[in-house]
Amino acid sequence: MSPKEALLSVREAVEKLGDSKAIYSFYLEFSRGLEVLKLVEKYCKLGGLVLDLDAQPFILSGTLKKMGYRAIAFDIASEPYIRVAEVLGVEVIKADLEEDELNIFNAGCIALTDVLEHANYYYVPIILAKIDRALKRGILILTTPNMTSVFRRLRLLMGRQPIYKFHVREYIWVKLFPCLMRLA
């Protein structure tokens, strides 16, 4: 199943069992999610183990499962969306990325999408080290919002706060790049 077909196939479960946040997430992040799925398809072996970190509402995990990957979702607060995960056949492990070990050492791919900006900057190298231990010669697919995007710059020019209120720290490539280089 193609990434787009698989992503569209989880829509019913999200709309039926998810709340407005999950539905909003599905539609708002559709294009970005599709790009992540295409990267997984390109770089990760079909049927391989893919970890989805900070995964709720389990859209990405469920889609990976539909595409034929063994997806395991990690999340600290999975309860609101556990029915979505169950219907999509996703294994969920409750874990706090800042505190808990992943205890997996053979992942072929890890998706860390829009998570690091929520973590205390002290924990970012620790989280990345945990990811490094979990990967078995695999790939990390990492996304964060772009602090220097045109949208953010326009908000700043209009006198509005450009940083989302729940983000501890936002990144640009230059700030994140040294952390990623240590994993190489």
ROZA-144646 format. One line per 10 residues: number of its first residue (from 1); their letters; for each residue x, y negated, z negated of N, C-alpha, C. Coordinates in nm, 4 decimals, decimal comma. Example, Ala and Ser with C-alpha at 12.3 -4.5 7.8 and 13.67 -1.06 7.14 Angstrom:
<nodes>
1> AS> 1,3190/0,5690/-0,7800/1,2300/0,4500/-0,7800/1,3200/0,3300/-0,7800; 1,2850/0,2250/-0,7080/1,3670/0,1060/-0,7140/1,2900/-0,0030/-0,7870
</nodes>
This chain:
<nodes>
1> MSPKEALLSV> 0,0850/0,1177/0,0000/0,0000/0,0000/0,0000/0,0897/-0,1242/0,0000; 0,0563/-0,2194/0,0828/0,1365/-0,3415/0,0916/0,1183/-0,4252/-0,0358; 0,2139/-0,5140/-0,0646/0,2002/-0,5990/-0,1834/0,0700/-0,6792/-0,1846; 0,0317/-0,7347/-0,0707/-0,0910/-0,8154/-0,0653/-0,2145/-0,7291/-0,0891; -0,2209/-0,6127/-0,0249/-0,3348/-0,5222/-0,0455/-0,3429/-0,4773/-0,1914; -0,2280/-0,4452/-0,2485/-0,2252/-0,4005/-0,3885/-0,2686/-0,5123/-0,4826; -0,2203/-0,6338/-0,4576/-0,2580/-0,7469/-0,5417/-0,4078/-0,7744/-0,5317; -0,4608/-0,7696/-0,4121/-0,6056/-0,7898/-0,3954/-0,6869/-0,6778/-0,4611; -0,6288/-0,5585/-0,4680/-0,7029/-0,4451/-0,5251/-0,7204/-0,4546/-0,6768; -0,6417/-0,5373/-0,7446/-0,6574/-0,5519/-0,8903/-0,7542/-0,6646/-0,9259
11> REAVEKLGDS> -0,7958/-0,7413/-0,8276/-0,8840/-0,8563/-0,8515/-1,0120/-0,8172/-0,9245; -1,0739/-0,7077/-0,8841/-1,2007/-0,6670/-0,9461/-1,1839/-0,6402/-1,0955; -1,0781/-0,5696/-1,1315/-1,0547/-0,5405/-1,2740/-1,0304/-0,6684/-1,3521; -0,9552/-0,7611/-1,2944/-0,9263/-0,8875/-1,3620/-1,0545/-0,9687/-1,3788; -1,1352/-0,9760/-1,2739/-1,2587/-1,0540/-1,2818/-1,3611/-0,9906/-1,3757; -1,3647/-0,8587/-1,3784/-1,4640/-0,7880/-1,4600/-1,4256/-0,7827/-1,6080; -1,2979/-0,7603/-1,6361/-1,2542/-0,7374/-1,7736/-1,1734/-0,8519/-1,8349; -1,1240/-0,9406/-1,7519/-1,0433/-1,0508/-1,8018/-1,1290/-1,1708/-1,8380; -1,0678/-1,2654/-1,9059/-1,1372/-1,3897/-1,9388/-1,1042/-1,4949/-1,8335; -1,1465/-1,6184/-1,8573/-1,1233/-1,7249/-1,7592/-0,9740/-1,7491/-1,7385
21> KAIYSFYLEF> -0,8926/-1,7308/-1,8436/-0,7471/-1,7487/-1,8302/-0,6884/-1,6459/-1,7333; -0,7322/-1,5210/-1,7432/-0,6823/-1,4153/-1,6549/-0,7251/-1,4406/-1,5105; -0,8487/-1,4800/-1,4914/-0,8996/-1,5067/-1,3563/-0,8260/-1,6265/-1,2965; -0,8100/-1,7304/-1,3749/-0,7362/-1,8490/-1,3315/-0,5936/-1,8099/-1,2938; -0,5316/-1,7265/-1,3754/-0,3955/-1,6805/-1,3505/-0,3867/-1,6039/-1,2186; -0,4851/-1,5184/-1,1935/-0,4852/-1,4398/-1,0701/-0,4826/-1,5304/-0,9479; -0,5721/-1,6274/-0,9446/-0,5832/-1,7133/-0,8266/-0,4725/-1,8188/-0,8192; -0,4405/-1,8803/-0,9306/-0,3392/-1,9854/-0,9300/-0,2008/-1,9303/-0,8967; -0,1702/-1,8115/-0,9456/-0,0372/-1,7537/-0,9287/-0,0317/-1,6477/-0,8190; -0,1335/-1,6446/-0,7330/-0,1403/-1,5419/-0,6295/-0,0169/-1,5450/-0,5388
31> SRGLEVLKLV> 0,0163/-1,6615/-0,4854/0,1294/-1,6718/-0,3918/0,2617/-1,6378/-0,4586; 0,2817/-1,6888/-0,5790/0,4066/-1,6615/-0,6506/0,4151/-1,5129/-0,6863; 0,3042/-1,4555/-0,7308/0,3012/-1,3123/-0,7615/0,3310/-1,2280/-0,6394; 0,2772/-1,2697/-0,5264/0,3018/-1,1977/-0,4017/0,4500/-1,2011/-0,3644; 0,5150/-1,3140/-0,3853/0,6592/-1,3235/-0,3572/0,7396/-1,2315/-0,4486; 0,7012/-1,2248/-0,5765/0,7695/-1,1343/-0,6702/0,7502/-0,9897/-0,6254; 0,6300/-0,9547/-0,5856/0,6014/-0,8182/-0,5399/0,6812/-0,7830/-0,4144; 0,6975/-0,8774/-0,3254/0,7774/-0,8539/-0,2046/0,9242/-0,8304/-0,2403; 0,9739/-0,9024/-0,3412/1,1115/-0,8800/-0,3866/1,1267/-0,7409/-0,4482; 1,0278/-0,6994/-0,5272/1,0319/-0,5645/-0,5846/1,0323/-0,4619/-0,4721
41> EKYCKLGGLV> 0,9459/-0,4798/-0,3753/0,9381/-0,3856/-0,2631/1,0707/-0,3797/-0,1864; 1,1358/-0,4944/-0,1706/1,2606/-0,5005/-0,0944/1,3784/-0,4389/-0,1692; 1,3860/-0,4620/-0,3012/1,5068/-0,4252/-0,3753/1,4920/-0,3062/-0,4697; 1,3706/-0,2607/-0,4946/1,3507/-0,1535/-0,5925/1,2964/-0,0287/-0,5255; 1,3483/0,0842/-0,5668/1,3100/0,2122/-0,5086/1,1636/0,2441/-0,5408; 1,0873/0,2790/-0,4384/0,9474/0,3170/-0,4573/0,9395/0,4346/-0,5539; 0,8540/0,4247/-0,6514/0,8406/0,5279/-0,7533/0,9299/0,5044/-0,8732; 1,0198/0,4064/-0,8621/1,1128/0,3767/-0,9706/1,0464/0,3041/-1,0863; 1,1216/0,2934/-1,1940/1,0727/0,2281/-1,3151/1,0919/0,0775/-1,3056; 0,9810/0,0053/-1,3200/0,9822/-0,1405/-1,3186/0,9239/-0,1889/-1,4510
51> LDLDAQPFIL> 0,9989/-0,2717/-1,5211/0,9505/-0,3296/-1,6459/0,8972/-0,4689/-1,6172; 0,7782/-0,4963/-1,6678/0,7160/-0,6278/-1,6567/0,7165/-0,6862/-1,7970; 0,8000/-0,7874/-1,8182/0,8169/-0,8429/-1,9523/0,7259/-0,9633/-1,9732; 0,6647/-0,9676/-2,0908/0,5656/-1,0706/-2,1247/0,4560/-1,0664/-2,0190; 0,3904/-0,9527/-2,0109/0,3137/-0,9124/-1,8940/0,1670/-0,9517/-1,8904; 0,1086/-0,9874/-2,0027/-0,0360/-1,0113/-1,9976/-0,0724/-1,1245/-1,9037; -0,1776/-1,1164/-1,8307/-0,2909/-1,0248/-1,8343/-0,2763/-0,9000/-1,7475; -0,1544/-0,8568/-1,7251/-0,1211/-0,7294/-1,6608/-0,1548/-0,7236/-1,5116; -0,1611/-0,8387/-1,4478/-0,1868/-0,8449/-1,3039/-0,0686/-0,7872/-1,2273; 0,0517/-0,8328/-1,2590/0,1715/-0,7853/-1,1894/0,1939/-0,6364/-1,2159
61> SGTLKKMGYR> 0,1810/-0,5951/-1,3408/0,2011/-0,4536/-1,3767/0,1022/-0,3640/-1,3032; -0,0243/-0,4048/-1,3032/-0,1274/-0,3262/-1,2355/-0,1028/-0,3174/-1,0863; -0,0558/-0,4261/-1,0284/-0,0274/-0,4276/-0,8853/0,0914/-0,3369/-0,8535; 0,1939/-0,3429/-0,9359/0,3099/-0,2554/-0,9162/0,2683/-0,1082/-0,9220; 0,1821/-0,0767/-1,0142/0,1308/0,0605/-1,0272/0,0584/0,1022/-0,8986; -0,0236/0,0131/-0,8457/-0,0977/0,0423/-0,7216/-0,0024/0,0599/-0,6030; 0,1114/-0,0093/-0,6073/0,2094/0,0016/-0,4993/0,2910/0,1301/-0,5074; 0,2808/0,2030/-0,6189/0,3525/0,3287/-0,6305/0,4733/0,3263/-0,7211; 0,4882/0,2220/-0,8023/0,5982/0,2142/-0,8978/0,5507/0,2625/-1,0342; 0,6441/0,3039/-1,1153/0,6137/0,3355/-1,2547/0,6337/0,2060/-1,3314
71> AIAFDIASEP> 0,5249/0,1422/-1,3666/0,5306/0,0113/-1,4325/0,5051/0,0265/-1,5819; 0,5912/-0,0363/-1,6603/0,5699/-0,0445/-1,8048/0,5659/-0,1926/-1,8392; 0,4594/-0,2317/-1,9070/0,4405/-0,3714/-1,9440/0,4774/-0,3914/-2,0904; 0,5520/-0,4962/-2,1163/0,5874/-0,5351/-2,2526/0,5208/-0,6691/-2,2817; 0,4550/-0,6765/-2,3968/0,3934/-0,8036/-2,4354/0,3724/-0,8059/-2,5858; 0,3871/-0,9231/-2,6433/0,3694/-0,9384/-2,7880/0,2215/-0,9429/-2,8259; 0,1370/-0,9914/-2,7352/-0,0064/-1,0078/-2,7650/-0,0898/-0,9466/-2,6531; -0,0874/-0,8161/-2,6434/-0,1561/-0,7474/-2,5339/-0,3055/-0,7280/-2,5571; -0,3500/-0,7407/-2,6801/-0,4867/-0,7053/-2,7156/-0,5958/-0,7700/-2,6294; -0,5881/-0,8999/-2,5985/-0,6993/-0,9582/-2,5217/-0,7201/-0,8944/-2,3839
81> YIRVAEVLGV> -0,6172/-0,8331/-2,3297/-0,6255/-0,7802/-2,1932/-0,5968/-0,6304/-2,1849; -0,6024/-0,5630/-2,2955/-0,5671/-0,4204/-2,2969/-0,6609/-0,3371/-2,2081; -0,7862/-0,3776/-2,1971/-0,8797/-0,3057/-2,1095/-0,8379/-0,3195/-1,9628; -0,7895/-0,4357/-1,9248/-0,7402/-0,4547/-1,7881/-0,6251/-0,3574/-1,7635; -0,5319/-0,3502/-1,8570/-0,4172/-0,2599/-1,8433/-0,4630/-0,1139/-1,8360; -0,5574/-0,0759/-1,9213/-0,6060/0,0630/-1,9215/-0,6715/0,0996/-1,7891; -0,7573/0,0129/-1,7374/-0,8260/0,0399/-1,6109/-0,7262/0,0493/-1,4959; -0,6213/-0,0304/-1,5008/-0,5205/-0,0287/-1,3947/-0,4141/0,0787/-1,4176; -0,4216/0,1517/-1,5283/-0,3291/0,2612/-1,5549/-0,1902/0,2177/-1,5956; -0,1800/0,1020/-1,6596/-0,0500/0,0475/-1,6987/-0,0170/0,0863/-1,8423
91> EVIKADLEED> 0,1022/0,1396/-1,8620/0,1516/0,1677/-1,9963/0,1961/0,0362/-2,0592; 0,1472/0,0082/-2,1806/0,1778/-0,1173/-2,2481/0,2543/-0,0889/-2,3770; 0,3628/-0,1619/-2,3964/0,4405/-0,1535/-2,5202/0,4376/-0,2909/-2,5854; 0,3936/-0,2925/-2,7110/0,3892/-0,4192/-2,7834/0,5308/-0,4522/-2,8304; 0,5811/-0,5678/-2,7876/0,7176/-0,6069/-2,8231/0,7332/-0,7580/-2,8132; 0,8112/-0,8111/-2,9040/0,8499/-0,9515/-2,9028/0,9899/-0,9573/-2,8415; 1,0041/-1,0202/-2,7273/1,1330/-1,0229/-2,6583/1,2430/-1,0878/-2,7406; 1,2070/-1,1812/-2,8274/1,3077/-1,2468/-2,9099/1,3553/-1,1587/-3,0248; 1,2729/-1,0653/-3,0689/1,3052/-0,9863/-3,1884/1,3303/-0,8380/-3,1607; 1,2546/-0,7791/-3,0706/1,2557/-0,6333/-3,0521/1,3451/-0,5910/-2,9359
101> ELNIFNAGCI> 1,4032/-0,4724/-2,9502/1,4773/-0,4108/-2,8405/1,3777/-0,3474/-2,7432; 1,4162/-0,3365/-2,6185/1,3297/-0,2735/-2,5191/1,3345/-0,1208/-2,5298; 1,4467/-0,0677/-2,5748/1,4655/0,0769/-2,5908/1,4411/0,1561/-2,4631; 1,4728/0,0959/-2,3525/1,4714/0,1618/-2,2218/1,6056/0,1296/-2,1585; 1,6681/0,2313/-2,0997/1,8033/0,2121/-2,0490/1,8187/0,2582/-1,9044; 1,7063/0,2774/-1,8345/1,7144/0,3290/-1,6982/1,6208/0,2578/-1,6009; 1,5880/0,1329/-1,6276/1,4984/0,0594/-1,5385/1,5698/0,0262/-1,4085; 1,4988/0,0395/-1,2992/1,5538/0,0021/-1,1698/1,5277/-0,1431/-1,1369; 1,4297/-0,2004/-1,2055/1,3904/-0,3380/-1,1771/1,3195/-0,3957/-1,2994; 1,3429/-0,5228/-1,3260/1,2735/-0,5917/-1,4340/1,2201/-0,7229/-1,3801
111> ALTDVLEHAN> 1,0924/-0,7483/-1,4073/1,0292/-0,8747/-1,3696/1,0127/-0,9597/-1,4951; 1,0721/-1,0753/-1,4940/1,0620/-1,1717/-1,6031/1,0089/-1,3004/-1,5399; 0,8773/-1,3082/-1,5283/0,8170/-1,4181/-1,4539/0,7550/-1,5193/-1,5490; 0,8068/-1,6399/-1,5409/0,7581/-1,7541/-1,6193/0,7530/-1,7225/-1,7683; 0,8670/-1,6782/-1,8207/0,8779/-1,6416/-1,9620/0,9842/-1,7243/-2,0344; 1,1015/-1,7383/-1,9759/1,2135/-1,8003/-2,0464/1,1841/-1,9415/-2,0961; 1,0997/-2,0139/-2,0269/1,0683/-2,1497/-2,0700/0,9874/-2,1526/-2,2002; 0,9321/-2,0388/-2,2394/0,8571/-2,0285/-2,3651/0,9454/-1,9834/-2,4811; 1,0632/-1,9316/-2,4507/1,1536/-1,8792/-2,5539/1,2414/-1,9904/-2,6097; 1,2697/-1,9799/-2,7380/1,3646/-2,0710/-2,7990/1,4972/-2,0542/-2,7265
121> YYYVPIILAK> 1,5614/-2,1642/-2,6906/1,6844/-2,1556/-2,6111/1,7945/-2,0763/-2,6801; 1,7894/-2,0651/-2,8117/1,8856/-1,9820/-2,8847/1,8720/-1,8352/-2,8433; 1,7478/-1,7912/-2,8153/1,7219/-1,6508/-2,7841/1,7418/-1,6146/-2,6376; 1,7559/-1,7117/-2,5503/1,7668/-1,6810/-2,4071/1,8833/-1,5867/-2,3773; 2,0061/-1,6115/-2,4248/2,1143/-1,5148/-2,3978/2,0876/-1,3773/-2,4600; 2,0204/-1,3747/-2,5739/1,9872/-1,2472/-2,6391/1,8874/-1,1689/-2,5546; 1,7855/-1,2383/-2,5041/1,6861/-1,1742/-2,4174/1,7526/-1,1216/-2,2910; 1,8399/-1,2019/-2,2317/1,9086/-1,1584/-2,1097/2,0015/-1,0395/-2,1368; 2,0617/-1,0337/-2,2539/2,1466/-0,9184/-2,2896/2,0618/-0,7919/-2,3048; 1,9435/-0,8052/-2,3632/1,8520/-0,6904/-2,3753/1,8105/-0,6399/-2,2373
131> IDRALKRGIL> 1,7857/-0,7330/-2,1469/1,7489/-0,6968/-2,0098/1,8654/-0,6243/-1,9424; 1,9854/-0,6739/-1,9626/2,1037/-0,6111/-1,9050/2,1181/-0,4664/-1,9530; 2,0911/-0,4418/-2,0803/2,0995/-0,3050/-2,1340/1,9908/-0,2151/-2,0753; 1,8755/-0,2716/-2,0442/1,7639/-0,1919/-1,9926/1,7798/-0,1563/-1,8452; 1,8537/-0,2374/-1,7719/1,8709/-0,2132/-1,6284/1,9740/-0,1049/-1,6014; 1,9374/-0,0130/-1,5150/2,0311/0,0902/-1,4701/2,0744/0,0527/-1,3286; 2,1771/-0,0284/-1,3199/2,2232/-0,0737/-1,1886/2,1060/-0,1247/-1,1065; 2,0164/-0,1952/-1,1728/1,8967/-0,2447/-1,1073/1,9019/-0,3943/-1,0856; 1,7860/-0,4515/-1,0669/1,7763/-0,5923/-1,0339/1,6792/-0,6621/-1,1291; 1,7128/-0,7835/-1,1638/1,6269/-0,8692/-1,2437/1,5625/-0,9715/-1,1511
141> ILTTPNMTSV> 1,4312/-0,9776/-1,1523/1,3584/-1,0797/-1,0778/1,3070/-1,1783/-1,1809; 1,3618/-1,2982/-1,1772/1,3349/-1,3985/-1,2796/1,2781/-1,5235/-1,2146; 1,1677/-1,5732/-1,2694/1,1128/-1,6999/-1,2216/1,0896/-1,7916/-1,3408; 1,1068/-1,9197/-1,3174/1,0699/-2,0227/-1,4147/1,0146/-2,1398/-1,3355; 0,9300/-2,2217/-1,3973/0,8841/-2,3417/-1,3269/1,0024/-2,4332/-1,2988; 0,9950/-2,5053/-1,1904/1,1025/-2,5954/-1,1513/1,0814/-2,7315/-1,2164; 1,1658/-2,7636/-1,3105/1,1552/-2,8895/-1,3831/1,1725/-3,0108/-1,2919; 1,2411/-2,9929/-1,1812/1,2680/-3,1061/-1,0924/1,1805/-3,1037/-0,9673; 1,0682/-3,0352/-0,9719/0,9797/-3,0293/-0,8555/0,9201/-3,1669/-0,8258; 0,8724/-3,1837/-0,7064/0,8091/-3,3098/-0,6663/0,6887/-3,3383/-0,7561
151> FRRLRLLMGR> 0,6103/-3,2366/-0,7854/0,4932/-3,2535/-0,8731/0,5348/-3,3095/-1,0086; 0,6398/-3,2533/-1,0674/0,6862/-3,3009/-1,1987/0,7397/-3,4433/-1,1895; 0,8113/-3,4749/-1,0831/0,8646/-3,6099/-1,0658/0,7530/-3,7126/-1,0496; 0,6494/-3,6743/-0,9759/0,5351/-3,7649/-0,9598/0,4647/-3,7896/-1,0932; 0,4493/-3,6844/-1,1714/0,3879/-3,7016/-1,3043/0,4696/-3,7992/-1,3896; 0,5999/-3,7852/-1,3845/0,6878/-3,8740/-1,4607/0,6748/-4,0185/-1,4120; 0,6714/-4,0367/-1,2795/0,6569/-4,1712/-1,2235/0,5232/-4,2356/-1,2619; 0,4207/-4,1539/-1,2807/0,2896/-4,2051/-1,3215/0,2810/-4,2254/-1,4727; 0,3915/-4,2002/-1,5432/0,3937/-4,2197/-1,6872/0,3342/-4,1060/-1,7666; 0,3203/-3,9901/-1,7038/0,2638/-3,8730/-1,7710/0,3749/-3,7742/-1,8049
161> QPIYKFHVRE> 0,3538/-3,6988/-1,9091/0,4513/-3,5982/-1,9528/0,4644/-3,4918/-1,8436; 0,5842/-3,4720/-1,7874/0,5999/-3,3733/-1,6809/0,6170/-3,2296/-1,7313; 0,6470/-3,2122/-1,8587/0,6735/-3,0790/-1,9128/0,5477/-3,0235/-1,9788; 0,5148/-2,9004/-1,9453/0,3983/-2,8326/-2,0006/0,4136/-2,8214/-2,1521; 0,3066/-2,8459/-2,2259/0,3147/-2,8565/-2,3720/0,3576/-2,7279/-2,4436; 0,3419/-2,6126/-2,3813/0,3802/-2,4881/-2,4472/0,5208/-2,4413/-2,4093; 0,5897/-2,5183/-2,3293/0,7257/-2,4816/-2,2908/0,8252/-2,5383/-2,3913; 0,9128/-2,4522/-2,4391/1,0162/-2,4943/-2,5323/1,1247/-2,5698/-2,4559; 1,1597/-2,5159/-2,3400/1,2636/-2,5764/-2,2572/1,2378/-2,5374/-2,1130; 1,2529/-2,6315/-2,0236/1,2394/-2,6002/-1,8819/1,3763/-2,6029/-1,8172
171> YIWVKLFPCL> 1,3882/-2,5328/-1,7072/1,5183/-2,5114/-1,6457/1,5229/-2,5613/-1,5028; 1,6435/-2,5910/-1,4617/1,6754/-2,6069/-1,3215/1,7830/-2,5027/-1,2935; 1,8106/-2,4761/-1,1693/1,9041/-2,3697/-1,1334/2,0383/-2,3860/-1,2035; 2,0898/-2,5051/-1,2113/2,2214/-2,5294/-1,2713/2,2234/-2,4867/-1,4181; 2,1150/-2,5094/-1,4917/2,1108/-2,4753/-1,6339/2,1003/-2,3245/-1,6557; 2,0304/-2,2547/-1,5685/2,0082/-2,1120/-1,5865/2,1208/-2,0285/-1,5273; 2,1861/-2,0800/-1,4264/2,2867/-2,0046/-1,3521/2,3966/-1,9460/-1,4405; 2,4563/-2,0188/-1,5369/2,5623/-1,9579/-1,6184/2,5146/-1,8361/-1,6975; 2,3902/-1,8368/-1,7451/2,3370/-1,7205/-1,8173/2,3297/-1,5996/-1,7251; 2,2870/-1,6218/-1,6018/2,2739/-1,5119/-1,5077/2,4100/-1,4575/-1,4664
181> MRLA> 2,5086/-1,5434/-1,4575/2,6410/-1,4982/-1,4184/2,7017/-1,4030/-1,5211; 2,6675/-1,4207/-1,6489/2,7207/-1,3305/-1,7514/2,6676/-1,1893/-1,7350; 2,5516/-1,1747/-1,6690/2,4951/-1,0415/-1,6490/2,5623/-0,9676/-1,5340; 2,6282/-1,0394/-1,4473/2,6861/-0,9769/-1,3282/2,8054/-0,8888/-1,3631
</nodes>
